[in-house]
Amino acid sequence: MLKELGNMLFPFTKDGQHGRFFSGKAQLSLNSDIVVIETVIIYALYQSC
């Protein structure tokens, strides 16, 4: 299951086809009491490939 997740996320890494959209300074803070990470758009982009 973890290997499958890694394979699905690879296109969004720096070496993947969508990596250019995610390179640069991160605007993410995990210091809040509640952190929500929305992944629907990532799944939609993956399905469109």
GROMACS elastic network, one bead per residue, 0.5 to 0.9 nm:
[ bonds ]
;  ai    aj funct       b0    kb
    1     4     6  0.51199   500
    1     5     6  0.63213   500
    1     6     6  0.87086   500
    2     5     6  0.50040   500
    2     6     6  0.61487   500
    2     7     6  0.85852   500
    3     6     6  0.50110   500
    3     7     6  0.61830   500
    3     8     6  0.86655   500
    4     7     6  0.50528   500
    4     8     6  0.62495   500
    4     9     6  0.87106   500
    5     8     6  0.50780   500
    5     9     6  0.62203   500
    5    10     6  0.86077   500
    6     9     6  0.51571   500
    6    10     6  0.60207   500
    7    10     6  0.52558   500
    7    11     6  0.79230   500
    8    11     6  0.69864   500
    8    12     6  0.85021   500
    8    43     6  0.86018   500
    8    46     6  0.74885   500
    9    12     6  0.55833   500
    9    13     6  0.69904   500
    9    16     6  0.87306   500
    9    42     6  0.84456   500
    9    46     6  0.84950   500
   10    13     6  0.52757   500
   10    14     6  0.84779   500
   10    15     6  0.76572   500
   10    16     6  0.57711   500
   10    17     6  0.85976   500
   10    18     6  0.89669   500
   10    19     6  0.87821   500
   11    14     6  0.81644   500
   11    15     6  0.73131   500
   11    17     6  0.52175   500
   11    18     6  0.56100   500
   11    19     6  0.67070   500
   11    46     6  0.78479   500
   12    15     6  0.77829   500
   12    16     6  0.54190   500
   12    17     6  0.67922   500
   12    20     6  0.83007   500
   12    21     6  0.80488   500
   12    22     6  0.71654   500
   12    42     6  0.82926   500
   12    46     6  0.89094   500
   13    16     6  0.50877   500
   13    17     6  0.80191   500
   13    18     6  0.71922   500
   13    20     6  0.85066   500
   13    22     6  0.75509   500
   13    23     6  0.85819   500
   14    17     6  0.81524   500
   14    18     6  0.78045   500
   14    20     6  0.67697   500
   14    21     6  0.89979   500
   14    22     6  0.74307   500
   14    23     6  0.67549   500
   15    18     6  0.83248   500
   15    19     6  0.61697   500
   15    20     6  0.87160   500
   16    19     6  0.51648   500
   16    20     6  0.82876   500
   17    20     6  0.74942   500
   18    21     6  0.58232   500
   18    22     6  0.73926   500
   19    22     6  0.52843   500
   19    23     6  0.63236   500
   20    23     6  0.53678   500
   20    24     6  0.85473   500
   21    24     6  0.85006   500
   22    25     6  0.87106   500
   22    26     6  0.82680   500
   23    26     6  0.81061   500
   26    29     6  0.86760   500
   29    32     6  0.71507   500
   29    35     6  0.83390   500
   30    33     6  0.83504   500
   30    34     6  0.83309   500
   30    35     6  0.63375   500
   31    34     6  0.83730   500
   31    35     6  0.80742   500
   32    35     6  0.62204   500
   38    41     6  0.73840   500
   38    42     6  0.83242   500
   39    42     6  0.52061   500
   39    43     6  0.63857   500
   39    44     6  0.87436   500
   40    43     6  0.51254   500
   40    44     6  0.61726   500
   40    45     6  0.86710   500
   41    45     6  0.61084   500
   41    46     6  0.84864   500
   42    45     6  0.51854   500
   42    46     6  0.61526   500
   42    47     6  0.86549   500
   43    46     6  0.50367   500
   43    47     6  0.61679   500
   43    48     6  0.87060   500
   44    47     6  0.51328   500
   44    48     6  0.63112   500
   45    48     6  0.51828   500
   45    49     6  0.67772   500
   46    49     6  0.55861   500
